């Protein structure tokens, strides 16, 4: 939900910073969609892990989310400095 809110904030910046903001919007929207569409699989894996009393960490989800955050930060800094 936070990434969807961030996407809306990026659209609000569009008149001030121009079209490069659409790249930020695309990255945050894609990350939000990926989290939403993989939620059922992750919850199912967690519930099965609780049943087995052995829950494995989903390191790929953490790494992809961290990567999206780093990309958003770098692009945001670039857009603000360029504008």
HUSUL-V704242 format. One record per backbone hydrogen bond with DSSP energy under -1.0 kcal/mol. CO is the residue of the C=O (numbers start at 1). NH is the residue of the N-H. If there is no record, write none. Layout:
# HUSUL-V704242
co: {CO,CO}
nh: {NH,NH}
This chain:
# HUSUL-V704242
co: {1,2,3,4,5,6,7,8,9,13,14,18,19,20,21,22,23,24,25,26,27,28,29,30,31,32,33,34,38,39,40,41,42,43,44,45,46,47,48,49,57,58,59,60,61,62,63,64,65,66,67,68,69,70,71,72,73,74,75,76,77,78,79}
nh: {5,6,7,8,9,10,11,12,13,17,18,21,22,23,25,26,27,28,29,30,31,32,33,34,35,36,37,38,42,43,44,45,46,47,48,49,50,51,52,54,59,62,63,64,65,66,67,68,69,70,71,72,73,74,75,76,77,78,79,80,81,82,83}
